[in-house]
Amino acid sequence: MATPWSLSGALKGMFSRKTIDDETWDDLEDALITADFGSDITDSIVAELRENVRKYSTTDPEDLRRMLRETLEERLARLDPTLTLSARPAVVLVVGVNGVGKTTTIGKFAKFLTTRGRTVIVGAADTFRAAAVEQLATWAERGGASIQKPQQQGQDPASVAFQTIERAQREGVDIVLIDTAGRLQTKSGLMDELAKVKRVVEKQTEIAEVLLVLDATTGQNGLAQAEAFIEHAGVTGLVLTKLDGSAKGGFVLSVQEKTGIPIKLVGQGEGINDLTGFTPHVFVQNLIGR
């Protein structure tokens, strides 16, 4: 079985050479493109590195590796990845198209929070898919959270959100995670429904975060699918799922620079504990090797 391509593997061979030459630059450009940085960001990174190599008059590939690491860390750290969850209850809307791993992400996020001593309730406001509520209930239980289900099939999503927050306030729950629909008959209908949920929630309390879930493996296509959410939903942070290995790691920088929205959480596996806060320094170390 062939070893999966990884950016760190590609760079290891490149930086083990004796000098920086034209082949180094060509290979670096190819590696960044393959890792889904996108052509514009790749060109920008390579131009910056060429200038630094010229400025410091180095021919040592190890210097180039350090410069690459510093450049990526600096770019990724331009936006603050800190979750804003100080309100009580702190209400988080979780949005995104169906199929990106939204339901499992909510379960993993609940686990992330409960292991840090927070109490969590999940609101099943994606009432358009019959199976969504039961699937969410399973993941909420795995994450140590309680769940507010619709009282009848097809209940208005905004009323489920309202009841969830009402219960959180009554029971003194720390954090509310509200699942939302990812697909309706028309995109405008979906955005109208989401806007209604937001209005109802904001009459009760402030919204702490609106987190958009993106599937990292779909790259630029996934970003195109999510543009309506970015435009209409007041997204405050991104959650990247299925970020396994470094083959598509460049999408992390690409999506942050293209949207201007910080990545706040990353999922790197299938397990309930496989969602972590985003730390640029750690991410870059894993992406390009130490």
Steps between C-alpha positions, in 0.01 A plus 500: 500500500639842402588748773259798494653823374570754773644851491747421779625197305544703181685776686728257685663390176524855374662642813749214531687623191830683525390834358206716390474501121242542224382143551434577867268785411317296234452212742386729781241661272373158385478376859299802619261475207451127562428574867210725392644840586367630167704671230470859630610419854774268372638776275490746791678262741771407248562867412534587870741212558709587193535856632604376846754256354645785292498743795684262732729364226444139600523184295420265791173306448461480879473882507230477234308246711513735801388795287210298359391401851518862622312631196215249539474556876492878455229482235285254694531707819364819342148405611414416861392134542366550853144376561277763662298304753497715814124581502261279698351333321741540208294425189675352196326453165661224292444545124615336177379291208388143561775241471789699648482325838292760682317255727813312604680832551232611745547178699877542499471867596271405788766252617771765459297728731381246757855370556586860593228506764227678301138382493354480149157469343447434130200634312380279211380781275568315173141379491485449122682165506321229695820310578692813606345523846576141601850516355563821694360345819750215472794736459378734775488205741851394399616857561346512847236758406123508547277563197186696425305317230206631295171435674349384174637406157567799279481748788612851411881509544490843666258373765735207577785749542278713727409201718864391523615839630203525733594162649868598527406815689265307727750222575811721520675330206826666392500454123230449236589341165225539240500277192353663189383379160756457226267468207149608402329513161663833421806675636297815573255292701785357705647842571157642588450214746842557653433874531176420682683272745753778565228760560318276748821418688608865515171595665597270789876553521810588300646246258855422613620329181374397157726213395512387137601136451707428187627167368873553442517220242267688262735799494401792282172332397395482864575866543283585198212299650530691825511852356129560565551425870797736514299771326176468699557319829740734680763227529756569777718190471580198284516134597696277262410131501684202345836674520688169513867523413653789308397421142236777508647706783547807280124543491522621860694811402312538172155503659604739776657749260212482251222545758669718762340270760718322759523123529400417858475121505646215295391137479775251420333163543177307552511465880298703751821664628634592155400866500748753633548874520704646215859598589700637203841403645401138564318473169799622298735262682273209410454628145862541392688290756731613775 
